[in-house]
Every structure is written in structure tokens, then in C-alpha cells.
Amino acid sequence: TDKASKVDKIKTCFMLSENLIADAGDKVIYVRLLEPNGNLMGKGMDEYAVEIEGNKILCSEKKTIYYENEAMDMCVYVDLPENTELEEGEYKVEIYTASAKIGESTFELRAGWL
């Protein structure tokens, strides 16, 4: 949905590219969701933080995957606390691994129907 009043979780889907140089194995993918005003959505606890270039970045959710150096599609869900009222506007999504920011995008939520 794109109606702000109807959202109880946010599903973020993306593709990890093929990378023959990286070591295959378990990888942690971090998702950071930011409200239109810049506030972090989701858990935002230390266990959902990643350190990039000496900066600790709190994230909304994380997911461990087994990466086999091949392109793969994946989705991560961020559950919102009960009775969360989202504002309309542009939301930002950032995707990280343990060592780098690997992507970002935005999406728009419109006002719900009264």
C-alpha cells in the first residue's frame, strides 16, 4: 500500500549483485529506514548497528543470509510498533553490509483516507 494510515510493516526488497571476489558464507545485511523528518524507524538498538569508516550507524533491521557469490534477490521486513501513525512524505531506505553502504532508495507514502 502507499497509504500512510494502512502501514504496519515495511517490506524492503533488493538484489545483491554477483561478487566473485568476496568470500562466500554468512553475511549480515542491515536495513536503515528513515522517516521524512530523518528519524530512524524500527529497532535502532546497538545489535542493529553497523560501523562504517569509524561511524556507528543504527539500523532498523538486520538479516543474516548465506551468500554464494551469485546475484540473489532478498527481502527484509521492518515491523512497526502497534498504533504507529506514519506521516505522509518521502521515506529513505539504506542498505549496508558489515563494511559498506551497498544501496539506497526512497518511497512515498500518501495520506490515508478519512
Buried (B, 14 or more C-beta within 10 A) or exposed (E): EEEBBEBEEBEBEBEBEEEEEBEEEEBBBBBBBBBBEEEBBBBBEEEBBBEBEEEEBBBBBBBEBEBEBEEBEBEBEBEBEEEEEBEBBEBBBBBBBEEEBBBEEEEEBEEBEE
